[in-house]
Amino acid sequence: MKAEIKVELKEGVFDPEGENIKKALHLLGFSGVQNVKLAKVYTIEMDKEENVQEMCTKLLTNPVIHMYDIRKG
Amino acid sequence: MKAEIKVELKEGVFDPEGENIKKALHLLGFSGVQNVKLAKVYTIEMDKEENVQEMCTKLLTNPVIHMYDIRKG
């Protein structure tokens, strides 16, 4: 069993890492870059059914700043 | 214009962050978790055509340990 969890910052939450990457890309000459956003994807392999939703709320995400999306397959 | 770049560790490269998350999930009682892998997704918004491949090789990835996948849309 496999689950993919994509965690990203909520709209409006400042993304310092993305901001720094944008600046670095500008310095490298990629002047067309307007915005850079980062997300993390956790791929979890399981040998039995687990509550992935609960993993998110207990460990992987912070409800104040993150939104997430679970894909099972 | 938008590009999504998914950067992950190559097969066989040790993923300490994933390993720690696996241990933490076990401690929380999710005993079925066998493996956790992490990937980063950069979403880049551009107002003109840029060489996204070059962004990857120059800044976003390390060819020794990373593999990446570019999706434009």
Backbone of each chain as nested JSON, in Angstrom:
{
  "chains": [
    {"id": "A", "residues": [
      {"number": 1, "name": "MET", "atoms": {"N": [0.842, -1.192, 0.0], "CA": [0.0, 0.0, 0.0], "C": [0.882, 1.25, 0.0]}},
      {"number": 2, "name": "LYS", "atoms": {"N": [0.417, 2.253, -0.674], "CA": [1.218, 3.456, -0.827], "C": [0.326, 4.682, -0.667]}},
      {"number": 3, "name": "ALA", "atoms": {"N": [0.852, 5.715, -0.02], "CA": [0.116, 6.978, 0.032], "C": [1.08, 8.112, -0.27]}},
      {"number": 4, "name": "GLU", "atoms": {"N": [0.603, 9.077, -1.032], "CA": [1.403, 10.258, -1.333], "C": [0.733, 11.458, -0.695]}},
      {"number": 5, "name": "ILE", "atoms": {"N": [1.477, 12.163, 0.147], "CA": [0.914, 13.332, 0.827], "C": [1.668, 14.572, 0.364]}},
      {"number": 6, "name": "LYS", "atoms": {"N": [0.956, 15.486, -0.228], "CA": [1.577, 16.735, -0.664], "C": [1.226, 17.825, 0.344]}},
      {"number": 7, "name": "VAL", "atoms": {"N": [2.261, 18.403, 0.945], "CA": [2.057, 19.432, 1.963], "C": [2.56, 20.767, 1.427]}},
      {"number": 8, "name": "GLU", "atoms": {"N": [1.7, 21.753, 1.427], "CA": [2.155, 23.078, 0.992], "C": [1.644, 24.156, 1.935]}},
      {"number": 9, "name": "LEU", "atoms": {"N": [2.243, 25.335, 1.813], "CA": [1.83, 26.435, 2.675], "C": [0.489, 26.98, 2.205]}},
      {"number": 10, "name": "LYS", "atoms": {"N": [-0.333, 27.403, 3.159], "CA": [-1.62, 28.006, 2.814], "C": [-1.385, 29.316, 2.077]}},
      {"number": 11, "name": "GLU", "atoms": {"N": [-2.356, 29.687, 1.282], "CA": [-2.34, 30.97, 0.571], "C": [-2.109, 32.095, 1.587]}},
      {"number": 12, "name": "GLY", "atoms": {"N": [-1.137, 32.953, 1.307], "CA": [-0.92, 34.104, 2.183], "C": [0.162, 33.889, 3.228]}},
      {"number": 13, "name": "VAL", "atoms": {"N": [0.551, 32.627, 3.45], "CA": [1.637, 32.366, 4.404], "C": [2.961, 32.624, 3.695]}},
      {"number": 14, "name": "PHE", "atoms": {"N": [3.836, 33.384, 4.332], "CA": [5.112, 33.746, 3.712], "C": [5.994, 32.51, 3.536]}},
      {"number": 15, "name": "ASP", "atoms": {"N": [6.589, 32.396, 2.355], "CA": [7.421, 31.24, 2.024], "C": [8.866, 31.716, 1.805]}},
      {"number": 16, "name": "PRO", "atoms": {"N": [9.668, 31.799, 2.894], "CA": [11.012, 32.368, 2.773], "C": [11.91, 31.576, 1.826]}},
      {"number": 17, "name": "GLU", "atoms": {"N": [11.768, 30.255, 1.816], "CA": [12.622, 29.43, 0.951], "C": [12.31, 29.726, -0.528]}},
      {"number": 18, "name": "GLY", "atoms": {"N": [11.029, 29.8, -0.838], "CA": [10.627, 30.118, -2.206], "C": [11.105, 31.501, -2.615]}},
      {"number": 19, "name": "GLU", "atoms": {"N": [11.018, 32.435, -1.68], "CA": [11.448, 33.81, -1.944], "C": [12.952, 33.862, -2.257]}},
      {"number": 20, "name": "ASN", "atoms": {"N": [13.728, 33.105, -1.473], "CA": [15.179, 33.073, -1.706], "C": [15.522, 32.427, -3.042]}},
      {"number": 21, "name": "ILE", "atoms": {"N": [14.793, 31.388, -3.401], "CA": [15.039, 30.734, -4.688], "C": [14.703, 31.688, -5.825]}},
      {"number": 22, "name": "LYS", "atoms": {"N": [13.634, 32.441, -5.671], "CA": [13.269, 33.428, -6.694], "C": [14.401, 34.435, -6.881]}},
      {"number": 23, "name": "LYS", "atoms": {"N": [14.925, 34.948, -5.778], "CA": [16.037, 35.913, -5.859], "C": [17.248, 35.297, -6.542]}},
      {"number": 24, "name": "ALA", "atoms": {"N": [17.565, 34.059, -6.165], "CA": [18.733, 33.387, -6.752], "C": [18.54, 33.181, -8.256]}},
      {"number": 25, "name": "LEU", "atoms": {"N": [17.318, 32.821, -8.661], "CA": [17.046, 32.622, -10.095], "C": [17.182, 33.946, -10.855]}},
      {"number": 26, "name": "HIS", "atoms": {"N": [16.73, 35.038, -10.234], "CA": [16.909, 36.353, -10.862], "C": [18.39, 36.659, -11.039]}},
      {"number": 27, "name": "LEU", "atoms": {"N": [19.18, 36.399, -10.0], "CA": [20.624, 36.66, -10.065], "C": [21.289, 35.822, -11.155]}},
      {"number": 28, "name": "LEU", "atoms": {"N": [20.749, 34.644, -11.397], "CA": [21.302, 33.778, -12.449], "C": [20.808, 34.173, -13.845]}},
      {"number": 29, "name": "GLY", "atoms": {"N": [19.977, 35.191, -13.906], "CA": [19.548, 35.7, -15.209], "C": [18.164, 35.255, -15.658]}},
      {"number": 30, "name": "PHE", "atoms": {"N": [17.471, 34.481, -14.819], "CA": [16.114, 34.045, -15.178], "C": [15.127, 35.142, -14.75]}},
      {"number": 31, "name": "SER", "atoms": {"N": [15.124, 36.225, -15.523], "CA": [14.391, 37.424, -15.103], "C": [12.88, 37.262, -15.228]}},
      {"number": 32, "name": "GLY", "atoms": {"N": [12.434, 36.243, -15.936], "CA": [11.0, 36.039, -16.122], "C": [10.305, 35.376, -14.942]}},
      {"number": 33, "name": "VAL", "atoms": {"N": [11.087, 34.96, -13.942], "CA": [10.48, 34.253, -12.799], "C": [9.711, 35.239, -11.93]}},
      {"number": 34, "name": "GLN", "atoms": {"N": [8.443, 34.954, -11.723], "CA": [7.605, 35.857, -10.944], "C": [7.377, 35.357, -9.527]}},
      {"number": 35, "name": "ASN", "atoms": {"N": [7.292, 34.064, -9.398], "CA": [6.978, 33.52, -8.087], "C": [7.467, 32.072, -7.994]}},
      {"number": 36, "name": "VAL", "atoms": {"N": [7.959, 31.691, -6.82], "CA": [8.377, 30.305, -6.58], "C": [7.703, 29.816, -5.308]}},
      {"number": 37, "name": "LYS", "atoms": {"N": [7.034, 28.69, -5.433], "CA": [6.392, 28.089, -4.254], "C": [6.961, 26.71, -4.022]}},
      {"number": 38, "name": "LEU", "atoms": {"N": [7.079, 26.332, -2.78], "CA": [7.619, 25.023, -2.457], "C": [6.582, 24.134, -1.807]}},
      {"number": 39, "name": "ALA", "atoms": {"N": [6.662, 22.871, -2.105], "CA": [5.807, 21.897, -1.423], "C": [6.647, 20.665, -1.125]}},
      {"number": 40, "name": "LYS", "atoms": {"N": [6.217, 19.918, -0.113], "CA": [6.898, 18.664, 0.194], "C": [5.964, 17.511, -0.124]}},
      {"number": 41, "name": "VAL", "atoms": {"N": [6.536, 16.459, -0.674], "CA": [5.727, 15.279, -0.942], "C": [6.31, 14.102, -0.158]}},
      {"number": 42, "name": "TYR", "atoms": {"N": [5.496, 13.521, 0.706], "CA": [5.885, 12.333, 1.46], "C": [5.283, 11.115, 0.772]}},
      {"number": 43, "name": "THR", "atoms": {"N": [6.12, 10.171, 0.405], "CA": [5.61, 8.915, -0.135], "C": [5.775, 7.862, 0.948]}},
      {"number": 44, "name": "ILE", "atoms": {"N": [4.657, 7.347, 1.417], "CA": [4.673, 6.415, 2.54], "C": [4.256, 5.029, 2.078]}},
      {"number": 45, "name": "GLU", "atoms": {"N": [5.129, 4.067, 2.278], "CA": [4.804, 2.674, 1.945], "C": [4.407, 1.943, 3.213]}},
      {"number": 46, "name": "MET", "atoms": {"N": [3.29, 1.222, 3.125], "CA": [2.755, 0.53, 4.307], "C": [2.441, -0.911, 3.96]}},
      {"number": 47, "name": "ASP", "atoms": {"N": [2.586, -1.793, 4.946], "CA": [2.217, -3.188, 4.684], "C": [0.843, -3.531, 5.238]}},
      {"number": 48, "name": "LYS", "atoms": {"N": [0.181, -2.565, 5.875], "CA": [-1.231, -2.723, 6.247], "C": [-1.91, -1.358, 6.21]}},
      {"number": 49, "name": "GLU", "atoms": {"N": [-3.224, -1.362, 6.271], "CA": [-3.985, -0.111, 6.209], "C": [-3.668, 0.74, 7.442]}},
      {"number": 50, "name": "GLU", "atoms": {"N": [-3.298, 1.99, 7.213], "CA": [-3.068, 2.923, 8.315], "C": [-3.867, 4.191, 8.057]}},
      {"number": 51, "name": "ASN", "atoms": {"N": [-4.131, 4.936, 9.1], "CA": [-4.888, 6.18, 8.972], "C": [-3.943, 7.318, 8.571]}},
      {"number": 52, "name": "VAL", "atoms": {"N": [-3.861, 7.552, 7.282], "CA": [-2.908, 8.542, 6.768], "C": [-3.309, 9.957, 7.19]}},
      {"number": 53, "name": "GLN", "atoms": {"N": [-4.597, 10.202, 7.225], "CA": [-5.128, 11.489, 7.703], "C": [-4.577, 11.814, 9.093]}},
      {"number": 54, "name": "GLU", "atoms": {"N": [-4.578, 10.776, 9.949], "CA": [-4.093, 10.962, 11.319], "C": [-2.579, 11.226, 11.339]}},
      {"number": 55, "name": "MET", "atoms": {"N": [-1.829, 10.58, 10.444], "CA": [-0.39, 10.862, 10.35], "C": [-0.165, 12.335, 10.065]}},
      {"number": 56, "name": "CYS", "atoms": {"N": [-1.005, 12.883, 9.184], "CA": [-0.865, 14.287, 8.805], "C": [-1.111, 15.196, 9.994]}},
      {"number": 57, "name": "THR", "atoms": {"N": [-2.212, 14.938, 10.711], "CA": [-2.555, 15.851, 11.808], "C": [-1.607, 15.676, 12.993]}},
      {"number": 58, "name": "LYS", "atoms": {"N": [-1.116, 14.438, 13.197], "CA": [-0.264, 14.207, 14.364], "C": [1.198, 14.561, 14.14]}},
      {"number": 59, "name": "LEU", "atoms": {"N": [1.679, 14.439, 12.902], "CA": [3.118, 14.615, 12.697], "C": [3.504, 15.485, 11.504]}},
      {"number": 60, "name": "LEU", "atoms": {"N": [2.869, 15.235, 10.36], "CA": [3.455, 15.777, 9.134], "C": [3.081, 17.223, 8.814]}},
      {"number": 61, "name": "THR", "atoms": {"N": [1.982, 17.695, 9.359], "CA": [1.556, 19.048, 8.99], "C": [1.195, 19.89, 10.205]}},
      {"number": 62, "name": "ASN", "atoms": {"N": [1.252, 21.184, 9.999], "CA": [0.84, 22.157, 11.003], "C": [-0.409, 22.845, 10.468]}},
      {"number": 63, "name": "PRO", "atoms": {"N": [-1.557, 22.622, 11.113], "CA": [-2.82, 23.128, 10.554], "C": [-2.881, 24.65, 10.438]}},
      {"number": 64, "name": "VAL", "atoms": {"N": [-2.03, 25.334, 11.183], "CA": [-2.054, 26.805, 11.127], "C": [-1.521, 27.299, 9.779]}},
      {"number": 65, "name": "ILE", "atoms": {"N": [-0.482, 26.635, 9.267], "CA": [0.162, 27.157, 8.055], "C": [0.076, 26.225, 6.836]}},
      {"number": 66, "name": "HIS", "atoms": {"N": [-0.255, 24.963, 7.052], "CA": [-0.195, 24.014, 5.934], "C": [-1.567, 23.587, 5.425]}},
      {"number": 67, "name": "MET", "atoms": {"N": [-1.61, 23.302, 4.13], "CA": [-2.738, 22.53, 3.604], "C": [-2.141, 21.284, 2.971]}},
      {"number": 68, "name": "TYR", "atoms": {"N": [-2.911, 20.212, 2.922], "CA": [-2.348, 18.985, 2.384], "C": [-3.38, 18.198, 1.605]}},
      {"number": 69, "name": "ASP", "atoms": {"N": [-2.837, 17.283, 0.85], "CA": [-3.645, 16.526, -0.089], "C": [-3.116, 15.092, -0.066]}},
      {"number": 70, "name": "ILE", "atoms": {"N": [-4.007, 14.137, 0.176], "CA": [-3.584, 12.732, 0.268], "C": [-4.035, 11.98, -0.976]}},
      {"number": 71, "name": "ARG", "atoms": {"N": [-3.099, 11.269, -1.584], "CA": [-3.434, 10.424, -2.732], "C": [-3.039, 9.0, -2.413]}},
      {"number": 72, "name": "LYS", "atoms": {"N": [-3.987, 8.097, -2.486], "CA": [-3.664, 6.685, -2.218], "C": [-3.567, 5.902, -3.513]}},
      {"number": 73, "name": "GLY", "atoms": {"N": [-2.708, 4.93, -3.52], "CA": [-2.602, 4.148, -4.749], "C": [-1.597, 3.028, -4.608]}}
    ]},
    {"id": "B", "residues": [
      {"number": 1, "name": "MET", "atoms": {"N": [2.79, 31.504, -17.452], "CA": [3.449, 30.214, -17.645], "C": [3.811, 29.605, -16.283]}},
      {"number": 2, "name": "LYS", "atoms": {"N": [3.731, 28.318, -16.217], "CA": [3.975, 27.651, -14.942], "C": [4.792, 26.392, -15.179]}},
      {"number": 3, "name": "ALA", "atoms": {"N": [5.712, 26.1, -14.287], "CA": [6.427, 24.825, -14.367], "C": [6.46, 24.21, -12.973]}},
      {"number": 4, "name": "GLU", "atoms": {"N": [6.283, 22.905, -12.933], "CA": [6.372, 22.186, -11.667], "C": [7.558, 21.244, -11.745]}},
      {"number": 5, "name": "ILE", "atoms": {"N": [8.47, 21.39, -10.81], "CA": [9.669, 20.55, -10.806], "C": [9.65, 19.688, -9.549]}},
      {"number": 6, "name": "LYS", "atoms": {"N": [9.633, 18.39, -9.746], "CA": [9.667, 17.473, -8.598], "C": [11.081, 16.937, -8.449]}},
      {"number": 7, "name": "VAL", "atoms": {"N": [11.688, 17.195, -7.314], "CA": [13.073, 16.772, -7.075], "C": [13.078, 15.698, -5.993]}},
      {"number": 8, "name": "GLU", "atoms": {"N": [13.643, 14.541, -6.311], "CA": [13.737, 13.497, -5.287], "C": [15.113, 12.857, -5.288]}},
      {"number": 9, "name": "LEU", "atoms": {"N": [15.397, 12.152, -4.224], "CA": [16.701, 11.496, -4.135], "C": [16.735, 10.291, -5.056]}},
      {"number": 10, "name": "LYS", "atoms": {"N": [17.916, 10.052, -5.646], "CA": [18.069, 8.876, -6.487], "C": [17.936, 7.611, -5.657]}},
      {"number": 11, "name": "GLU", "atoms": {"N": [17.546, 6.552, -6.32], "CA": [17.454, 5.229, -5.704], "C": [18.793, 4.903, -5.031]}},
      {"number": 12, "name": "GLY", "atoms": {"N": [18.765, 4.505, -3.775], "CA": [19.989, 4.099, -3.104], "C": [20.662, 5.193, -2.301]}},
      {"number": 13, "name": "VAL", "atoms": {"N": [20.242, 6.453, -2.508], "CA": [20.793, 7.552, -1.704], "C": [20.051, 7.579, -0.369]}},
      {"number": 14, "name": "PHE", "atoms": {"N": [20.793, 7.638, 0.707], "CA": [20.178, 7.605, 2.037], "C": [19.357, 8.87, 2.281]}},
      {"number": 15, "name": "ASP", "atoms": {"N": [18.153, 8.698, 2.8], "CA": [17.238, 9.806, 3.046], "C": [17.013, 9.936, 4.555]}},
      {"number": 16, "name": "PRO", "atoms": {"N": [17.862, 10.711, 5.241], "CA": [17.775, 10.776, 6.707], "C": [16.454, 11.355, 7.199]}},
      {"number": 17, "name": "GLU", "atoms": {"N": [15.916, 12.337, 6.48], "CA": [14.654, 12.951, 6.91], "C": [13.523, 11.919, 6.843]}},
      {"number": 18, "name": "GLY", "atoms": {"N": [13.483, 11.181, 5.738], "CA": [12.467, 10.134, 5.593], "C": [12.605, 9.064, 6.665]}},
      {"number": 19, "name": "GLU", "atoms": {"N": [13.84, 8.723, 6.968], "CA": [14.121, 7.699, 7.988], "C": [13.615, 8.15, 9.365]}},
      {"number": 20, "name": "ASN", "atoms": {"N": [13.858, 9.426, 9.676], "CA": [13.396, 9.965, 10.962], "C": [11.88, 10.012, 11.043]}},
      {"number": 21, "name": "ILE", "atoms": {"N": [11.241, 10.356, 9.926], "CA": [9.779, 10.397, 9.92], "C": [9.229, 8.988, 10.115]}},
      {"number": 22, "name": "LYS", "atoms": {"N": [9.867, 8.005, 9.495], "CA": [9.425, 6.611, 9.666], "C": [9.499, 6.221, 11.143]}},
      {"number": 23, "name": "LYS", "atoms": {"N": [10.612, 6.545, 11.79], "CA": [10.758, 6.219, 13.215], "C": [9.686, 6.913, 14.042]}},
      {"number": 24, "name": "ALA", "atoms": {"N": [9.444, 8.183, 13.753], "CA": [8.441, 8.939, 14.509], "C": [7.051, 8.332, 14.316]}},
      {"number": 25, "name": "LEU", "atoms": {"N": [6.743, 7.912, 13.091], "CA": [5.425, 7.302, 12.826], "C": [5.297, 5.988, 13.581]}},
      {"number": 26, "name": "HIS", "atoms": {"N": [6.383, 5.214, 13.655], "CA": [6.353, 3.968, 14.436], "C": [6.079, 4.269, 15.905]}},
      {"number": 27, "name": "LEU", "atoms": {"N": [6.754, 5.288, 16.435], "CA": [6.559, 5.661, 17.842], "C": [5.133, 6.106, 18.107]}},
      {"number": 28, "name": "LEU", "atoms": {"N": [4.485, 6.696, 17.096], "CA": [3.095, 7.138, 17.248], "C": [2.11, 5.977, 17.059]}},
      {"number": 29, "name": "GLY", "atoms": {"N": [2.637, 4.79, 16.783], "CA": [1.768, 3.623, 16.684], "C": [1.423, 3.191, 15.269]}},
      {"number": 30, "name": "PHE", "atoms": {"N": [1.944, 3.887, 14.271], "CA": [1.669, 3.489, 12.887], "C": [2.677, 2.411, 12.483]}},
      {"number": 31, "name": "SER", "atoms": {"N": [2.454, 1.216, 13.006], "CA": [3.459, 0.161, 12.865], "C": [3.537, -0.418, 11.451]}},
      {"number": 32, "name": "GLY", "atoms": {"N": [2.546, -0.125, 10.623], "CA": [2.547, -0.665, 9.272], "C": [3.438, 0.089, 8.298]}},
      {"number": 33, "name": "VAL", "atoms": {"N": [4.0, 1.207, 8.755], "CA": [4.825, 2.017, 7.849], "C": [6.146, 1.316, 7.57]}},
      {"number": 34, "name": "GLN", "atoms": {"N": [6.429, 1.083, 6.299], "CA": [7.642, 0.375, 5.923], "C": [8.734, 1.318, 5.434]}},
      {"number": 35, "name": "ASN", "atoms": {"N": [8.31, 2.365, 4.754], "CA": [9.297, 3.26, 4.168], "C": [8.681, 4.641, 3.95]}},
      {"number": 36, "name": "VAL", "atoms": {"N": [9.483, 5.678, 4.162], "CA": [9.029, 7.046, 3.891], "C": [10.07, 7.726, 3.007]}},
      {"number": 37, "name": "LYS", "atoms": {"N": [9.587, 8.279, 1.9], "CA": [10.495, 9.002, 1.006], "C": [10.004, 10.43, 0.877]}},
      {"number": 38, "name": "LEU", "atoms": {"N": [10.947, 11.336, 0.761], "CA": [10.596, 12.744, 0.629], "C": [10.966, 13.29, -0.739]}},
      {"number": 39, "name": "ALA", "atoms": {"N": [10.156, 14.184, -1.22], "CA": [10.486, 14.888, -2.454], "C": [10.083, 16.346, -2.28]}},
      {"number": 40, "name": "LYS", "atoms": {"N": [10.735, 17.209, -3.042], "CA": [10.363, 18.622, -3.024], "C": [9.752, 18.976, -4.361]}},
      {"number": 41, "name": "VAL", "atoms": {"N": [8.711, 19.794, -4.315], "CA": [8.113, 20.263, -5.56], "C": [8.215, 21.786, -5.614]}},
      {"number": 42, "name": "TYR", "atoms": {"N": [8.887, 22.276, -6.644], "CA": [8.986, 23.714, -6.862], "C": [7.958, 24.106, -7.914]}},
      {"number": 43, "name": "THR", "atoms": {"N": [7.091, 25.034, -7.583], "CA": [6.158, 25.562, -8.579], "C": [6.646, 26.953, -8.963]}},
      {"number": 44, "name": "ILE", "atoms": {"N": [7.036, 27.097, -10.222], "CA": [7.637, 28.347, -10.679], "C": [6.708, 29.045, -11.662]}},
      {"number": 45, "name": "GLU", "atoms": {"N": [6.335, 30.263, -11.326], "CA": [5.499, 31.068, -12.234], "C": [6.397, 32.041, -12.98]}},
      {"number": 46, "name": "MET", "atoms": {"N": [6.189, 32.083, -14.3], "CA": [7.043, 32.934, -15.139], "C": [6.171, 33.776, -16.054]}},
      {"number": 47, "name": "ASP", "atoms": {"N": [6.647, 34.989, -16.374], "CA": [5.898, 35.809, -17.33], "C": [6.486, 35.726, -18.738]}},
      {"number": 48, "name": "LYS", "atoms": {"N": [7.581, 34.975, -18.908], "CA": [8.069, 34.667, -20.25], "C": [8.737, 33.291, -20.234]}},
      {"number": 49, "name": "GLU", "atoms": {"N": [9.005, 32.773, -21.413], "CA": [9.607, 31.445, -21.522], "C": [11.013, 31.457, -20.913]}},
      {"number": 50, "name": "GLU", "atoms": {"N": [11.279, 30.525, -20.01], "CA": [12.619, 30.394, -19.43], "C": [13.054, 28.942, -19.555]}},
      {"number": 51, "name": "ASN", "atoms": {"N": [14.35, 28.727, -19.506], "CA": [14.891, 27.382, -19.603], "C": [14.854, 26.696, -18.227]}},
      {"number": 52, "name": "VAL", "atoms": {"N": [13.779, 25.956, -17.99], "CA": [13.577, 25.363, -16.667], "C": [14.63, 24.277, -16.396]}},
      {"number": 53, "name": "GLN", "atoms": {"N": [14.986, 23.56, -17.441], "CA": [16.037, 22.54, -17.347], "C": [17.324, 23.155, -16.776]}},
      {"number": 54, "name": "GLU", "atoms": {"N": [17.648, 24.355, -17.277], "CA": [18.868, 25.04, -16.83], "C": [18.741, 25.483, -15.361]}},
      {"number": 55, "name": "MET", "atoms": {"N": [17.544, 25.886, -14.957], "CA": [17.327, 26.236, -13.535], "C": [17.654, 25.049, -12.645]}},
      {"number": 56, "name": "CYS", "atoms": {"N": [17.245, 23.866, -13.127], "CA": [17.477, 22.645, -12.351], "C": [18.961, 22.365, -12.217]}},
      {"number": 57, "name": "THR", "atoms": {"N": [19.684, 22.431, -13.33], "CA": [21.104, 22.071, -13.278], "C": [21.919, 23.148, -12.571]}},
      {"number": 58, "name": "LYS", "atoms": {"N": [21.495, 24.42, -12.687], "CA": [22.287, 25.496, -12.085], "C": [21.992, 25.734, -10.61]}},
      {"number": 59, "name": "LEU", "atoms": {"N": [20.763, 25.465, -10.194], "CA": [20.413, 25.846, -8.82], "C": [19.657, 24.785, -8.025]}},
      {"number": 60, "name": "LEU", "atoms": {"N": [18.637, 24.201, -8.647], "CA": [17.671, 23.46, -7.83], "C": [18.066, 22.026, -7.493]}},
      {"number": 61, "name": "THR", "atoms": {"N": [18.944, 21.44, -8.289], "CA": [19.247, 20.027, -8.034], "C": [20.755, 19.76, -8.024]}},
      {"number": 62, "name": "ASN", "atoms": {"N": [21.104, 18.678, -7.396], "CA": [22.476, 18.193, -7.359], "C": [22.504, 16.876, -8.146]}},
      {"number": 63, "name": "PRO", "atoms": {"N": [23.174, 16.856, -9.285], "CA": [23.107, 15.668, -10.151], "C": [23.669, 14.4, -9.521]}},
      {"number": 64, "name": "VAL", "atoms": {"N": [24.474, 14.556, -8.487], "CA": [25.041, 13.368, -7.828], "C": [23.967, 12.601, -7.058]}},
      {"number": 65, "name": "ILE", "atoms": {"N": [23.053, 13.331, -6.421], "CA": [22.081, 12.658, -5.553], "C": [20.619, 12.796, -5.994]}},
      {"number": 66, "name": "HIS", "atoms": {"N": [20.336, 13.753, -6.849], "CA": [18.929, 14.003, -7.19], "C": [18.528, 13.533, -8.577]}},
      {"number": 67, "name": "MET", "atoms": {"N": [17.261, 13.157, -8.691], "CA": [16.656, 13.046, -10.008], "C": [15.455, 13.995, -10.011]}},
      {"number": 68, "name": "TYR", "atoms": {"N": [15.094, 14.481, -11.174], "CA": [13.996, 15.437, -11.206], "C": [13.142, 15.263, -12.441]}},
      {"number": 69, "name": "ASP", "atoms": {"N": [11.983, 15.862, -12.345], "CA": [10.962, 15.687, -13.354], "C": [10.286, 17.05, -13.544]}},
      {"number": 70, "name": "ILE", "atoms": {"N": [10.258, 17.527, -14.776], "CA": [9.672, 18.844, -15.041], "C": [8.318, 18.675, -15.725]}},
      {"number": 71, "name": "ARG", "atoms": {"N": [7.317, 19.374, -15.198], "CA": [5.993, 19.37, -15.825], "C": [5.624, 20.806, -16.141]}},
      {"number": 72, "name": "LYS", "atoms": {"N": [5.343, 21.083, -17.383], "CA": [4.941, 22.447, -17.745], "C": [3.434, 22.512, -17.953]}},
      {"number": 73, "name": "GLY", "atoms": {"N": [2.868, 23.652, -17.631], "CA": [1.421, 23.771, -17.826], "C": [0.949, 25.172, -17.515]}}
    ]}
  ]
}
